[in-house]
Amino acid sequence: MKFNTFTILAVALLFATSARSETPALLQAFVQTHCVDCHSGDEPEGGLGFDALGFDLSSEETTRRWVLAHDRVSSGQMPPKDSAQPDAAESKAFLDLLAGEVRRAETVRNNVVLRRLNRHEYENTVRDLFQTDVEVHGLPEDSSTSGYDTVGEGLAVSAEAMQAYLEAADQVLDAVLGPPEKPAYIHHKTNLLEQVDWRGNPQLENQIGKMFRRTPNGLVIFQSGYCPTNLVNFARLKPPVGTYRGSVKVRAIQSDKPVTLRIYGGDTIVNRSEQHLVGYFDVPPNEWTTIHFEDRLVEAGGTYLLKCYNTQDTRKDADTFPGAGIEIGDIEIEGPIEPWPPASRKHLLGDVDPDSATTADAEKILLRILPWAFRRPLKPGEADLYMELFTASADAGRPFLDSLRVSLKAVLCSPDFLFLNEPGQTQISQYAVASRLSYFLWSTMPDRELLALASAGKLSDPATLGQQVERMLQSPKSAAFTDNFAGQWLDLRDINFTEPDANLYPEFDELLRVSMVQETTGLFNEILGKNLSLVNFVDSDFTFLNERLALHYGMDDVKGQEFRRVSLPADSPRGGLLTQASILKITANGTYTSPVLRGVWILQNIVGQPTSPPPDNVGSVEPDIRGATTIREQLAKHRDIQSCNACHRSIDPPGFALEGFDPIGGLRDRYRTMDENGASSGLKQAPFTYAWVRYRIGQPVDATAQTPDGQTIDNIHDFKKILAGNPDQLTRNLAQHLLTYSLGRKVAFSDRPAVEQIVQQTRQQNYGFRSLVQAVVQSPLFQKP
């Protein structure tokens, strides 16, 4: 690199005046010699300008930028190959000094933040604490920090949040104690022909022969779109909140293969936005069968709606309509099936009769509940406050249960319940380890076995920890690990964030969206459950499919909507996360794909090399959906900007490797466009939805790329091989995600030696995912504050 005396003096002056803390001379000299030519001025390369950075390591952003410099020098990316290179001793001195300064700064800045239970953990915890089935409404959205809603830094409590917790406590205690009287039990038998409107007239009579066909056993429905088959007679019974068991007698007609029925529950009559999906069910042709379902209505007065899927509608000729349909006969719904009084009431009160209970009974209940609520033994006198609340209420003449509720409400709003307290200077308490492990793998409180081991001081024993991890992963409660960890690591929670453009992707529907997520969670569970290599996350020879998703992928040998493991042919572009429709949808905006969005996602979530945010003065790149220019042409111009080029060298190749997949995960070799000059698609109606096709076929897709180190990507197989060829990188990235999620804090620079130890242990176990989880729990980091 070339530099002059003026540049060196200017940089030295800026270091001296802009930094709140003086940059060590050795670091300053290295930067001036090897970095400032590219990383200074108004548009520094990669947005990293040392002339204005300073060395105030109390600032997380300043630290992040210095760590970025450390990593680029350490990896050999900087200085560039065509520049003068520092010798090994000079680089080592720079790296050692910078690493030491960053670690010291982190030690000063590392204030332990109490971590509040997030909404999912709160709901799971009250369910396990009281043995109740309750859905808590009204708690505020949890902030996500470093990608997770388990990080204490983002889980502050405001005055508004405390009010929400007071209201949530009432909801919980209502569910625990149950209604004062037993809810009416409904055993409702009906038929679609029997449904009547508010005037008492047959509800569907005027559509028989149009939408519906009358039969001796009931009604044939053809509709997969608008279908007014709500069970209004059941809704008129005003069913209370609870779980209902249903059965529907059905058979498919005018079809040589099963026809799919879908059922919705909730407020399906007035407010369709409040309805929820009960399920999709395959109905075999000709022979009568009975579909059984179990569903919880979370608001009183709900009902059920039945309709077809993937059938063509008729509005005028149902009696002669030749298309596939479903004949629906007798329908039976009964519930609520929960016992009354609820089991949770007995769990709380034990053998105490509230009508004759005394203050001593209240104390007995609180002394039993409080250690579970606080997830540790009580300190002397710790129950006194809650007994005083009970006594004050009872002395005011309130009944026993009302007074007990006052105390329990205070328990549910106390810091000892709402926060995970992890005391200790160098190692957290055994009870804190139990909670950390339980909220990591179950998103709920520790069970009796974990707390017993904590009491015996055995959770610092590696063998005991290993046994507990295995036990917990085999429990049904570990489904929460998939939902909450995988849901955030892979952004599956954002599957509904965008809605694909109906003009460009008319074949997209609800079943496809639901199936997308099930494929990904199926893969996650298979790799975890069988301790398969982490490499399967980027390149596997199997996946999980049902008929809907298989057809979307161009595979016609999977029948039925039930998911199953499917072996993939050697030349299949599928296999691994990156070519799953869920990931491809999440990393697009519904209208077009962006190699930038997908590239950033891969670097951050799979590779573990998050990129710097773009400079404020650089606009975003939005593909031209009219098809006049391609995204590759636009990005080529964008990379001409010096401050953008450095990051896009890393971002664009993985993004372009996925350009052969559209925003809903379909394979493509040309773009879809709304430009009238595009070629005809050859379709009049879209599959599955039968919506009219309006899009046209635009320019060809170019999914080739070259990595910064010169590797050529001609197709998706090449890219998968590159990722699979570095399992240490995949392990290191996933280890950092698991640590952030489980510890409730960001993984710091000073944690890197421990992370490398986890990588080494996992490598020795053939990179098994279950082995990685074990290594994380066995890491010294897991028992540190």
C-alpha positions in Angstrom: 0.0 0.0 0.0 1.1 3.6 -0.6 0.8 6.3 2.0 2.4 9.7 2.6 3.5 11.6 5.6 0.4 13.8 5.5 -1.9 10.7 5.7 0.0 9.3 8.7 0.0 12.6 10.5 -3.7 13.1 9.8 -4.6 9.6 11.0 -2.5 10.0 14.1 -4.1 13.3 14.9 -7.6 11.8 14.4 -6.7 8.9 16.7 -5.5 11.4 19.4 -8.6 13.7 19.2 -11.5 11.4 18.4 -10.7 8.5 20.8 -11.8 8.7 24.4 -9.2 6.2 25.2 -5.7 6.2 23.6 -5.0 3.5 21.0 -1.9 1.4 22.0 1.0 2.5 19.9 1.7 -0.9 18.4 -1.9 -1.1 17.1 -1.8 2.4 15.8 1.4 1.7 13.9 0.0 -1.5 12.4 -3.2 0.2 11.2 -1.3 3.2 9.8 1.0 0.9 7.9 -1.4 -1.7 6.6 -5.0 -0.4 6.8 -5.6 3.4 6.4 -5.3 3.6 2.6 -8.5 1.6 2.2 -10.1 2.2 5.6 -10.3 5.9 6.0 -12.1 8.9 4.4 -15.8 9.4 3.7 -16.3 6.0 2.1 -14.0 3.5 3.8 -14.0 0.0 2.4 -16.6 -2.2 4.1 -17.7 0.8 6.1 -14.8 0.3 8.5 -12.9 3.6 8.9 -10.0 3.7 11.4 -9.6 7.4 11.1 -12.8 8.0 13.1 -13.0 4.8 15.1 -10.9 5.5 18.2 -10.3 2.9 20.9 -13.1 3.4 23.4 -13.7 -0.3 24.1 -16.4 0.6 26.6 -18.5 1.0 23.4 -19.8 -2.3 22.0 -19.9 -0.9 18.5 -16.2 0.2 18.7 -15.3 -3.2 20.1 -17.2 -4.9 17.3 -15.3 -3.1 14.7 -11.9 -3.8 16.3 -12.9 -7.5 16.6 -13.8 -7.4 12.9 -10.3 -6.1 12.2 -8.8 -8.8 14.4 -10.6 -11.5 12.5 -9.8 -10.3 9.1 -6.1 -10.0 9.9 -6.2 -13.4 11.7 -7.9 -15.1 8.7 -5.5 -13.5 6.2 -8.2 -11.5 4.4 -6.5 -8.3 5.4 -4.3 -6.8 4.2 -5.4 -7.8 0.7 -3.1 -10.3 -1.2 -2.0 -7.6 -3.6 -0.8 -5.3 -0.8 2.4 -5.4 1.2 2.0 -8.1 3.9 3.1 -7.8 7.5 5.5 -10.6 8.6 4.3 -13.3 11.0 5.8 -11.7 14.1 4.2 -8.3 13.4 0.7 -9.9 12.8 1.0 -12.0 15.9 2.0 -9.0 18.1 -1.0 -7.0 16.7 -3.4 -9.9 17.2 -2.2 -10.7 20.7 -2.3 -7.2 22.0 -5.7 -6.4 20.4 -7.2 -9.7 21.8 -5.9 -8.9 25.3 -7.3 -5.3 25.2 -10.7 -6.6 24.0 -10.9 -9.3 26.7 -10.0 -6.7 29.4 -12.7 -4.4 28.2 -15.3 -7.2 28.1 -14.4 -8.1 31.7 -15.1 -4.5 32.8 -18.2 -4.2 30.7 -19.6 -7.6 31.5 -22.4 -6.8 33.9 -24.6 -9.8 34.6 -28.2 -9.0 33.6 -31.0 -10.8 35.3 -33.0 -12.6 32.6 -36.7 -12.4 32.7 -38.9 -15.3 31.6 -40.1 -14.6 28.1 -43.7 -15.1 27.1 -43.2 -18.7 26.0 -41.3 -19.6 29.2 -43.8 -17.8 31.4 -46.8 -19.8 29.9 -45.0 -23.1 30.0 -43.8 -22.4 33.6 -47.3 -21.6 35.0 -48.7 -24.7 33.2 -46.1 -26.9 34.9 -46.2 -25.1 38.3 -50.0 -25.6 38.6 -50.6 -28.5 36.3 -53.0 -26.5 34.3 -53.7 -25.9 30.6 -53.9 -22.1 30.1 -53.2 -19.8 27.3 -52.0 -16.4 28.6 -53.1 -13.4 26.6 -51.9 -9.8 26.8 -48.2 -10.1 27.7 -46.0 -7.7 25.7 -43.9 -8.8 22.8 -40.4 -9.8 23.8 -37.4 -8.1 22.3 -34.9 -10.1 20.3 -31.2 -9.5 21.1 -28.6 -11.3 19.0 -31.4 -13.2 17.4 -33.0 -14.6 20.5 -35.7 -13.7 23.0 -33.9 -15.4 25.8 -31.1 -12.8 26.1 -31.4 -10.8 29.4 -30.4 -7.6 27.8 -33.6 -7.4 25.8 -35.9 -8.6 28.5 -36.5 -5.4 30.5 -39.7 -4.9 32.5 -41.7 -1.6 32.1 -44.6 -0.3 34.1 -46.9 -1.4 31.3 -45.4 -4.9 31.4 -46.0 -5.2 35.1 -49.6 -4.3 34.6 -49.8 -7.1 32.0 -48.3 -9.6 34.5 -50.9 -8.7 37.0 -53.6 -9.4 34.4 -51.8 -12.6 33.3 -51.7 -13.8 36.9 -55.5 -13.5 37.1 -55.9 -15.5 33.9 -53.6 -18.2 35.3 -55.4 -18.4 38.7 -58.8 -18.5 36.9 -57.6 -21.5 35.0 -56.1 -23.2 38.0 -59.2 -22.9 40.2 -61.7 -23.3 37.4 -65.2 -21.8 37.2 -67.2 -21.9 40.4 -69.7 -24.3 38.8 -69.2 -27.2 36.4 -69.4 -26.0 32.8 -72.3 -27.5 30.8 -71.1 -30.6 29.0 -72.1 -30.6 25.4 -72.7 -33.8 23.4 -73.8 -32.5 20.0 -74.8 -34.7 17.1 -75.6 -32.9 13.8 -75.5 -33.0 10.0 -74.8 -30.2 7.6 -78.4 -30.5 6.4 -79.6 -29.6 9.9 -77.8 -26.3 10.2 -80.3 -23.4 10.5 -79.8 -19.6 10.3 -80.9 -17.1 12.9 -84.4 -17.2 11.6 -84.6 -20.9 12.1 -84.5 -21.6 8.3 -82.2 -24.3 6.8 -78.9 -22.5 6.4 -77.7 -24.2 3.3 -81.0 -24.9 1.5 -80.6 -22.2 -1.1 -77.2 -23.5 -2.1 -78.2 -27.1 -2.6 -77.9 -27.9 -6.3 -75.5 -25.0 -6.6 -72.6 -25.4 -4.2 -73.8 -28.6 -2.5 -75.4 -31.8 -3.5 -78.0 -33.4 -1.2 -77.6 -37.2 -0.5 -79.4 -39.6 1.8 -76.6 -39.4 4.3 -75.9 -35.6 4.3 -74.3 -33.3 1.9 -71.5 -33.3 -0.8 -69.3 -30.3 -0.7 -66.9 -29.3 -3.5 -65.7 -25.9 -2.2 -62.1 -25.2 -1.4 -62.8 -21.5 -1.5 -65.8 -19.8 0.0 -67.8 -22.5 1.8 -70.5 -21.6 4.4 -70.5 -24.9 6.2 -70.0 -23.5 9.7 -71.6 -25.6 12.4 -73.9 -22.8 13.5 -76.1 -25.2 15.6 -73.1 -26.0 17.7 -72.2 -22.3 18.1 -75.7 -21.6 19.4 -75.0 -23.8 22.3 -72.4 -21.3 23.4 -69.7 -23.9 24.1 -67.5 -22.8 27.0 -63.7 -22.6 26.7 -62.2 -26.1 26.7 -61.0 -29.1 24.7 -63.5 -30.8 22.4 -63.5 -34.2 20.8 -65.0 -34.4 17.3 -65.8 -37.0 14.7 -66.9 -36.6 11.1 -68.2 -39.4 8.9 -66.9 -38.8 5.3 -66.0 -40.3 2.0 -64.5 -38.8 -1.2 -66.6 -39.0 -4.4 -65.8 -38.7 -8.1 -62.2 -39.3 -7.4 -59.9 -42.3 -7.7 -57.6 -41.0 -5.0 -58.1 -39.4 -1.5 -59.5 -35.9 -1.3 -58.3 -33.6 1.5 -60.7 -32.2 4.1 -59.6 -29.2 6.2 -61.2 -28.2 9.5 -61.0 -24.8 11.3 -62.0 -24.0 14.8 -62.7 -20.8 16.8 -64.8 -17.9 15.7 -65.4 -19.1 12.1 -68.7 -17.3 11.6 -68.2 -13.6 12.5 -64.4 -13.0 12.8 -62.5 -15.3 10.4 -59.2 -13.8 11.6 -59.8 -15.5 15.0 -60.1 -19.0 13.5 -57.4 -21.5 13.8 -56.4 -24.5 11.8 -57.4 -27.9 13.3 -55.9 -29.9 10.6 -55.8 -31.4 7.1 -57.2 -34.9 6.7 -57.0 -37.4 3.8 -60.5 -38.7 2.9 -60.3 -42.0 1.0 -62.6 -42.5 -2.1 -65.9 -44.3 -2.1 -65.7 -46.1 1.3 -67.1 -44.3 4.4 -64.5 -43.4 7.0 -64.6 -41.4 10.3 -62.2 -38.6 10.9 -61.4 -37.9 14.6 -60.0 -34.7 15.9 -59.3 -33.1 19.3 -59.2 -29.3 19.6 -59.2 -26.6 22.2 -61.5 -23.6 21.9 -59.8 -20.7 23.7 -62.8 -18.4 23.7 -66.4 -19.2 24.5 -68.9 -19.5 21.7 -66.5 -21.0 19.1 -67.4 -23.6 16.5 -66.0 -25.5 13.6 -65.9 -25.1 9.8 -65.4 -27.9 7.3 -64.2 -27.4 3.7 -62.3 -29.2 0.9 -58.8 -28.6 -0.2 -57.4 -28.6 -3.7 -60.8 -29.0 -5.4 -62.6 -26.9 -7.9 -65.5 -24.9 -6.7 -69.0 -24.9 -8.2 -71.5 -22.2 -7.7 -74.4 -23.4 -9.9 -74.4 -27.1 -10.9 -73.5 -29.2 -7.8 -76.0 -32.0 -8.9 -74.1 -32.6 -12.1 -70.7 -31.2 -11.3 -68.1 -33.9 -12.3 -65.2 -32.7 -10.0 -64.0 -34.3 -6.9 -65.8 -33.6 -3.6 -66.4 -35.0 -0.1 -69.7 -36.4 1.1 -70.1 -35.4 4.8 -72.5 -37.4 6.9 -73.1 -37.3 10.7 -70.9 -35.0 12.8 -70.4 -35.5 16.5 -68.7 -33.0 19.0 -68.5 -33.4 22.7 -66.8 -31.5 25.5 -65.3 -29.8 27.3 -63.5 -33.1 28.1 -61.4 -31.7 31.0 -62.5 -32.9 34.4 -64.2 -30.6 36.9 -63.1 -29.4 39.3 -59.9 -29.1 37.3 -57.0 -31.3 38.3 -55.0 -28.1 38.9 -57.3 -27.1 41.7 -56.6 -30.4 43.5 -52.9 -30.0 42.7 -52.9 -26.6 44.4 -55.2 -27.2 47.4 -54.3 -30.8 48.1 -56.6 -32.1 50.8 -57.6 -28.6 52.0 -61.3 -27.8 51.9 -61.7 -24.1 51.1 -65.0 -23.9 52.9 -63.4 -24.8 56.2 -59.8 -23.9 55.6 -57.7 -21.9 58.1 -54.7 -19.7 58.0 -52.5 -22.7 58.8 -53.9 -24.3 55.6 -52.9 -21.3 53.6 -49.4 -21.4 55.0 -49.2 -25.1 54.2 -50.2 -24.4 50.6 -47.8 -21.5 50.2 -44.8 -23.4 51.7 -45.4 -26.1 49.2 -45.9 -23.9 46.1 -43.2 -21.3 46.8 -40.1 -23.5 46.4 -41.4 -24.7 43.0 -42.3 -21.2 41.9 -38.9 -19.8 42.8 -37.1 -23.0 41.6 -35.0 -23.3 44.7 -35.4 -23.8 48.5 -36.9 -20.9 50.5 -34.8 -18.7 52.6 -35.8 -18.2 56.3 -38.8 -16.0 56.6 -39.2 -15.7 52.8 -42.8 -16.8 52.9 -43.8 -14.3 55.6 -44.7 -11.5 53.1 -47.1 -13.8 51.2 -48.7 -14.9 54.4 -49.2 -11.3 55.5 -51.0 -10.6 52.2 -53.3 -13.6 52.9 -53.9 -12.6 56.5 -54.7 -9.0 55.6 -57.2 -10.2 53.0 -58.8 -12.8 55.3 -59.1 -10.3 58.1 -61.0 -8.0 55.8 -63.6 -10.7 55.5 -62.7 -12.2 52.1 -63.2 -15.9 51.5 -60.3 -18.3 51.7 -59.8 -18.8 48.0 -60.0 -15.1 47.3 -57.4 -14.4 50.0 -55.2 -17.2 48.7 -55.4 -15.7 45.2 -54.0 -12.4 46.6 -50.9 -14.3 47.8 -50.5 -16.4 44.7 -50.9 -13.3 42.5 -48.0 -11.7 44.4 -46.0 -14.9 43.9 -46.6 -14.8 40.1 -45.5 -11.1 39.9 -42.4 -11.5 42.2 -38.9 -11.1 40.8 -38.0 -14.5 42.2 -40.6 -16.1 39.8 -40.3 -13.8 36.8 -36.5 -13.7 36.7 -33.8 -16.4 36.5 -31.6 -15.5 39.4 -28.1 -17.0 38.9 -26.0 -16.1 41.9 -22.3 -16.8 42.1 -19.0 -15.1 41.5 -17.2 -17.8 39.3 -19.9 -20.5 39.2 -23.7 -20.2 39.5 -25.6 -22.2 42.1 -26.7 -25.8 41.5 -30.4 -24.6 41.4 -29.5 -22.0 38.8 -27.8 -24.8 36.7 -31.0 -26.8 37.0 -33.0 -23.8 35.7 -30.5 -22.9 33.0 -30.7 -26.5 31.7 -34.4 -26.8 31.9 -35.1 -23.5 30.2 -32.6 -24.4 27.5 -34.1 -27.7 26.5 -37.7 -27.4 27.7 -38.4 -23.7 27.9 -39.9 -24.3 31.3 -39.1 -24.8 35.0 -37.0 -27.7 36.3 -38.8 -30.9 37.2 -38.6 -32.9 40.4 -35.5 -34.9 39.3 -33.5 -31.8 38.3 -34.2 -30.0 41.5 -33.4 -33.2 43.5 -30.0 -33.4 41.8 -29.4 -29.7 42.4 -30.2 -30.3 46.1 -27.6 -33.1 46.2 -25.0 -30.9 44.4 -24.7 -33.4 41.5 -25.3 -31.0 38.5 -21.6 -30.1 38.4 -20.8 -33.8 37.7 -20.2 -34.3 33.9 -21.7 -37.8 33.9 -24.8 -36.6 35.7 -25.2 -33.7 33.3 -24.9 -36.0 30.3 -27.5 -38.3 31.6 -29.9 -35.4 32.2 -29.4 -34.0 28.7 -30.3 -37.4 27.2 -33.3 -37.7 29.5 -34.6 -34.3 28.7 -34.1 -34.6 25.0 -36.1 -37.8 25.0 -39.0 -36.1 26.9 -42.0 -34.7 24.9 -41.1 -31.3 26.6 -38.1 -31.1 24.3 -40.5 -30.1 21.5 -40.1 -26.6 23.0 -36.4 -26.7 22.0 -37.3 -27.2 18.4 -40.1 -24.6 18.5 -38.1 -21.9 20.3 -34.5 -22.5 19.4 -34.9 -23.7 15.8 -37.8 -21.2 15.4 -35.4 -18.3 16.1 -32.1 -19.7 14.7 -33.7 -20.3 11.4 -36.3 -17.5 11.6 -39.2 -19.9 11.2 -41.3 -17.6 13.4 -41.2 -15.2 10.4 -42.9 -17.6 8.0 -46.0 -15.4 8.0 -44.1 -12.1 7.9 -44.6 -11.7 4.2 -47.4 -12.9 1.9 -46.3 -14.0 -1.6 -47.6 -11.8 -4.4 -50.8 -13.6 -5.6 -50.2 -12.4 -9.2 -46.7 -13.8 -9.3 -47.2 -16.9 -7.2 -50.9 -17.9 -7.4 -50.2 -21.5 -6.4 -49.1 -20.5 -2.9 -51.6 -21.6 -0.2 -52.0 -22.3 3.5 -51.2 -26.0 3.3 -47.9 -25.2 1.5 -46.9 -22.7 4.2 -47.7 -25.2 7.0 -45.9 -27.9 5.2 -42.8 -25.8 4.7 -42.3 -25.4 8.4 -42.9 -29.1 9.1 -40.2 -30.1 6.7 -37.7 -28.0 8.5 -38.6 -29.0 12.0 -38.7 -32.6 10.8 -35.1 -32.3 9.6 -34.0 -30.6 12.8 -35.6 -33.3 15.0 -34.1 -36.1 12.9 -30.6 -34.7 13.1 -30.9 -34.1 16.8 -32.7 -37.3 17.7 -30.3 -39.6 15.8 -27.2 -37.5 16.5 -26.5 -37.1 12.8 -23.7 -34.9 11.5 -24.3 -31.2 11.4 -23.3 -31.4 7.8 -26.8 -32.7 7.1 -28.0 -29.1 7.8 -26.4 -28.0 4.6 -26.4 -31.2 2.5 -28.5 -34.3 3.2 -29.7 -37.1 1.1 -33.1 -37.1 2.8 -35.8 -34.7 3.8 -39.4 -34.8 5.2 -42.3 -34.4 2.9 -46.0 -34.7 2.4 -47.8 -34.8 -0.9 -48.4 -31.0 -1.1 -44.8 -30.1 -0.6 -43.5 -33.0 -2.7 -45.5 -31.8 -5.6 -44.2 -28.3 -5.1 -40.8 -29.8 -5.4 -41.7 -31.7 -8.6 -41.9 -35.1 -6.9 -45.0 -37.1 -7.6 -44.3 -40.3 -5.7 -45.4 -39.0 -2.2 -49.0 -39.6 -1.4 -51.1 -38.1 1.4 -50.7 -35.2 3.7 -48.9 -37.1 6.5 -45.2 -36.2 6.8 -42.6 -38.9 6.4 -38.8 -39.2 5.8 -38.1 -39.4 2.1 -34.8 -40.4 0.5 -33.7 -38.0 -2.3 -32.1 -39.0 -5.6 -28.4 -38.1 -6.0 -29.1 -35.3 -8.5 -31.9 -33.7 -6.4 -31.3 -30.0 -5.7 -33.1 -30.5 -2.4 -31.6 -31.7 0.9 -30.3 -29.6 3.7 -31.8 -26.4 5.0 -30.9 -23.9 2.3 -33.1 -25.4 -0.4 -36.1 -26.0 1.8 -39.1 -23.9 0.9 -39.4 -22.4 4.4 -35.9 -20.9 4.4 -36.3 -19.7 0.8 -39.6 -18.0 1.6 -38.2 -16.4 4.8 -35.2 -15.0 3.0 -37.4 -13.4 0.3 -40.1 -10.7 0.5 -42.9 -12.4 -1.3 -42.5 -10.6 -4.6 -38.8 -11.1 -5.5 -35.6 -12.7 -4.3 -32.6 -10.8 -3.3 -29.1 -12.4 -3.2 -28.2 -9.8 -0.6 -30.9 -10.9 1.8 -30.2 -14.5 1.3 -26.4 -14.0 1.4 -26.6 -12.1 4.7 -28.9 -14.8 6.2 -26.5 -17.6 5.2 -23.4 -15.8 6.6 -25.1 -15.0 9.8 -27.2 -18.1 10.5 -25.2 -20.9 8.8 -21.6 -19.8 8.4 -21.2 -17.6 11.4 -19.8 -14.5 9.7 -22.3 -11.7 10.3 -21.8 -8.7 8.1 -21.5 -5.1 9.0 -24.7 -3.0 8.5 -24.6 -1.0 5.2 -23.5 2.6 5.3 -26.3 5.1 5.9 -25.7 6.9 2.6 -26.0 3.8 0.4 -29.5 2.9 -0.8 -30.9 -0.7 -0.9 -31.0 -2.7 -4.1 -34.5 -3.8 -5.2 -34.9 -6.1 -8.1 -36.9 -4.9 -11.1 -40.0 -7.0 -11.1 -40.9 -5.6 -14.5 -38.0 -7.6 -15.8 -36.0 -4.9 -17.6 -32.8 -5.5 -15.7 -31.7 -8.5 -13.6 -30.6 -8.3 -10.0 -27.1 -9.4 -11.0 -26.8 -6.3 -13.3 -28.0 -4.1 -10.4 -25.6 -5.5 -7.9 -22.7 -5.2 -10.3 -23.3 -1.4 -10.3 -23.7 -1.4 -6.5 -20.3 -3.1 -6.0 -18.7 -0.2 -7.8 -19.2 1.8 -4.6 -15.9 1.2 -2.7 -17.6 1.1 0.7 -20.0 -1.6 -0.5 -17.5 -3.8 -2.4 -15.8 -5.5 0.5 -18.9 -6.8 2.1 -20.6 -7.8 -1.1 -17.6 -10.0 -2.1 -18.7 -12.2 0.8 -22.5 -11.6 0.7 -23.3 -12.0 -3.0 -21.9 -15.5 -3.8 -24.0 -17.5 -1.3 -27.0 -15.3 -2.3 -26.6 -16.0 -6.0 -26.1 -19.7 -5.3 -29.8 -19.7 -4.2 -31.1 -17.6 -7.1 -32.4 -20.7 -8.8 -35.2 -20.8 -6.3 -38.1 -18.4 -6.2 -39.7 -16.7 -3.2 -41.8 -19.7 -2.3 -39.0 -22.2 -2.8 -39.9 -23.4 -6.3 -37.1 -24.4 -8.6 -36.7 -21.9 -11.6 -34.5 -21.2 -14.5 -36.3 -18.0 -15.5 -37.8 -15.1 -13.5 -41.5 -14.5 -13.3 -42.6 -11.0 -14.3 -45.7 -8.9 -14.8 -44.2 -7.3 -17.9 -46.5 -7.8 -20.9 -43.4 -8.4 -23.0 -42.6 -11.6 -21.1 -43.2 -15.0 -22.6 -46.4 -16.9 -21.8 -46.3 -19.2 -18.9 -48.5 -21.7 -20.7 -50.9 -22.0 -17.7 -54.4 -20.6 -17.4 -55.0 -21.7 -13.8 -52.5 -22.3 -11.0 -52.3 -25.8 -9.4 -53.8 -26.3 -6.0 -55.6 -22.9 -5.8 -57.0 -22.8 -9.4 -56.4 -19.1 -9.4 -56.0 -17.4 -12.8 -52.4 -17.1 -13.9 -51.4 -13.6 -14.8 -47.6 -13.7 -14.6 -45.4 -14.1 -17.6 -41.9 -15.6 -18.0 -39.0 -13.1 -17.9 -35.2 -13.2 -18.2 -33.1 -16.3 -17.5 -31.7 -16.9 -14.0 -27.9 -16.9 -13.5 -27.2 -18.8 -10.3 -23.4 -19.0 -10.8 -20.9 -17.3 -8.5 -17.4 -17.2 -7.2 -16.4 -17.2 -3.6 -13.8 -14.6 -2.3 -11.2 -17.4 -2.2 -11.8 -18.2 -5.9 -14.0 -21.3 -5.7 -16.5 -21.5 -8.6 -20.2 -22.2 -7.9 -21.9 -23.4 -11.1 -25.0 -24.9 -9.3 -26.4 -25.4 -5.9 -24.6 -28.7 -5.5 -21.2 -26.9 -5.7 -22.3 -24.5 -3.0 -23.4 -27.3 -0.7 -20.1 -29.0 -1.1 -18.2 -25.9 -0.2 -20.3 -25.5 3.0 -20.1 -29.2 3.9 -16.4 -29.2 3.4 -15.9 -27.0 6.5 -17.7 -28.8 9.3 -15.7 -26.9 11.9 -17.2 -23.7 10.7 -20.7 -25.1 10.8 -20.1 -26.4 14.3 -18.6 -23.1 15.6 -21.5 -21.1 14.3 -24.2 -23.4 15.8 -22.3 -23.6 19.1 -22.4 -19.8 19.3 -26.1 -19.8 18.6 -26.8 -22.5 21.2 -24.7 -20.6 23.8 -26.5 -17.3 23.2 -29.9 -19.0 23.5 -29.0 -21.1 26.6 -26.9 -18.6 28.6 -29.2 -15.6 27.9 -26.3 -13.4 26.8 -24.2 -12.6 23.8 -21.2 -14.7 23.1 -18.2 -12.5 23.8 -14.7 -12.4 22.3 -13.3 -13.8 25.5 -15.6 -16.9 25.1 -13.8 -18.0 22.0 -11.4 -20.5 23.7 -14.4 -22.2 25.2 -16.2 -22.3 21.9 -13.2 -23.9 20.2 -13.2 -26.5 23.0 -16.8 -27.3 22.2 -15.9 -27.5 18.5 -13.1 -29.9 19.2 -15.3 -32.2 21.4 -18.0 -32.3 18.7 -15.4 -33.0 16.0 -14.3 -36.1 18.0 -18.0 -37.2 18.0 -18.3 -37.0 14.2 -20.0 -33.6 14.4 -23.2 -35.1 15.8 -25.8 -32.5 16.7 -26.7 -34.2 20.0 -23.0 -34.4 20.8 -22.8 -30.6 20.2 -25.7 -30.0 22.6 -23.9 -32.2 25.2 -20.7 -30.3 24.7 -22.4 -26.9 25.2 -23.9 -28.1 28.5 -20.6 -29.6 29.6 -18.7 -26.4 28.8 -17.5 -24.3 31.7 -19.4 -21.5 30.3 -22.7 -23.2 31.1 -21.9 -23.0 34.9 -20.6 -19.5 34.9 -22.5 -16.3 35.8 
